[in-house]
Amino acid sequence: MEVGRLPISAALKGKLVSAGYTSLSLLSSLSPSHLARDLNISENEALDILKHAPHDGRIDTSSGHHIISGAQTAWDMLHEEELLTRITTSSVEIDNILGGGISCREVTEIGGVPGIGKTQLGIQLAVNVQLPVHCGGLGGKAIYIDTEGSFMVERVLQIAEACWDDMLANNAISQNVHAGQVGMQPKDFLENILYFRVCSYTEQIALINYLDKFISEHRDVKIVVVDSITFHFRQDFEDMALRTRLLSGMALKLMKLAKKFCLAVVLLNQVTTKYAEGSFQLTLALGDSWSHACTNRIILYWNGNERYAYIDKSPSLRSASAPYAVTARGIRNNVSNCKRIKLM
Amino acid sequence: MASRPISEMGLPKSIANVFAARSIKTAKDALSLTEFDLMELADMGLAEVTSALAHISERVSPPYQTALSLLEQRIQNEQLAGHLPTGLKGLDEALFGGIPFGVITELVGPAGIGKTQFCLKLSLLASLPTRHGGLDAQVIYIDVESKFSSKRLIEIGAQSFPEIFYTRGMAQEMAGRILVLRPASLAEFTESLQQIKLLLLERRVKLLVIDSMAALTSGEFEHGASKINPLGWHISFLKSVGELSRIPIVVTNQVRSQSSDDTWRYNFQVGTRHRDLEDTSKYDSQLIAALGIHWAHAVTIRLILETISGERFIKVAKSPMSPALAFPFSITSSGISLLNDDGIEVVGQEISTIHCDGHSEIIHSDTLQFHRQ
């Protein structure tokens, strides 16, 4: 029954059905007062029902330039996309394949085997978002949601110090030294990372629900990193259908946050093995339905002796891969001819 | 906080009553439902449900800290800046002071390489008085494989710290601080862990060693055969215990062999697969850490102990901070010691490969020779 899908209380649904309104098309041409009389409910309640029922096509177009409220023409969207800001990953090659970095207003999932550098990239982005715009950042704050306990604050300091160094060098070259920016110290980078430690999946869901309010109060947050989205959902979950439902609900909320506050959402994911085509293959965890949830998906992997990032899914970028390196200073370009002694 | 009752969250009385009547008692109950399910169940409108969920969510969400305050707290509150020194100079430098508090450190390696020796040494170090570089605390040692030898422990102690162990009564005191548990099955292990939680609060326990984690499951779920990992609960339990009580957790893991064409890849890599196969086909099989990929994600630091052409190496294979360095070591009567403190930098997939000479050394000695040049 179609009215069963309306987001209204069960009592109202019952009233609708008993009055014979079983399909949505019956509701579309009704006025609130008419419905209120039919169902013997208040006009406010009737209005509430009608708000959720889809309207038919005959809507007065003269009232505004939006044909349907909330809709946008592709032309307008193009303009908006051009204003999209991106956060640098500190590896020029990854930035190139991403069209400049991790983009705002979108949810990006990053996955890879243990030790490939997921957390490193997460921390790097949380630091980089604070850089001024000409250095590839957004001058904003970062929210770091740690579900695994793998956040090492000493490492953040290391990366922040290197980032600060680079920023000073950059400023000196461009002769563009602003007093305010030089005043920023490595420790200030740490001050601007808001760290949440989440210890169960309930807390994870709660926090993501609450973020909407939290970010309204902290408008300068420009990136949300979840490290990792997977951890609590891989433990003691027997009801897989429930898991899928909760995860997709969470993904929707994150997507809404990204759009509403114009910030980047980065979800780190673990890998698992999957039996396909007669052999075991690596794939990102949480199953097939989850893989539809994110806008962009980047997989970090080993290619021979080099680390590579691969764009597995993106609506606007072509799939490509680029090498990168994890150094003491953080994520950097892959420099293969540097002086290293190979074991064996 | 997830199991906090909803009745104490200060929701409007009418809504709280409806929730209670529908047996939605904890935040977990409420948040496991979608808004739509909840409306159905509680017979409420969307606006009410949304605001109730927002309210519950706000109460359940953990508080935040800035990374700076986190750093300051750590520096202030912890002995040795939150690290247990291993006494191996090069390794300690690479790990920024030693085995870090609050996370899981894993030792992987073939049988007989020295994992247990390393664990014994760490136990001693944690029990030593602070003036000798120890933590002056108790140690819990979960000995799954029945390999703990108190005789060897005392021997290592006497050789490495003669000034303490030849003092009357000190050997007894040091060894008395190490509490050994010997669970025989996974169920018993689970029980021990639950007891530990209390013990950690009551006593001054500063190190938890589990030797070994892999012996508990003995390969039942290799290849991720079952969807539900039997160690799933243990993994999150250990992580949270380590973090809450801020102690280092050291776990050993065994190795399994894997045939080389089983090397896991992503499906987009399939095309490049054949070329690599030729390279690795020289080896019949390669070693991988037991317990699978799920476990590997959970450990923060992985140290691989391996042998390459007769020499033993200890390698930092996974660490959020340290570069991948390998140090040659040997096992002596005083335990484990490094042959040099400089370390050799390892790159690429070598970082996570586990080498073991064993029989393959004899069979493939010429290919290895070739490889080394």
Interface residues (C-beta under 8 A of the other chain):
Chain A: P7 I8 S9 A10 A11 L12 D48 H52 V113 P114 G115 T119 Q120 I143 Y144 E148 G149 S150 M152 V153 E154 R155 V156 L157 Q158 K187 F189 L190 E191 N192 I193 L194 Y195 F196 R197 V198 C199 S200 Y201 T202 E203 I205 A206 L207 N209 Y210 D212 K213 F214 S228 T230 F231 H232 R234 Q235 D236 F237 E238 M240 L242 R245 L246 G249 Q270 V271 T272 T273 A276 S279 F280 Q281 L282 T283 I299 Y301 W302 N303 G304 N305 E306 Y310 D312 S319 T327 A328 R340 I341 K342 L343 M344
Chain B: M1 A2 A27 K28 L31 S32 T34 E35 F36 M39 E40 D43 M44 G45 L46 L53 A54 I56 S57 E58 R59 V60 S61 P62 P63 Y64 Q65 T66 A67 L68 L70 L71 R74 F96 P100 G102 V103 H223 G224 K227 I228 N229 G232 W233 I235 S236 K239 S240 G242 E243 D261 D262 W264 R265 Y266 N267 F268 Q269 V270 T272 D276 I293 H294 A296 H297 A298 V299 T300 R302 I308 F313 A317 K318 P320 M321 P323 A326 I344 E345 V346 V347 G348 Q349 E350 I351 S352 H371 R372
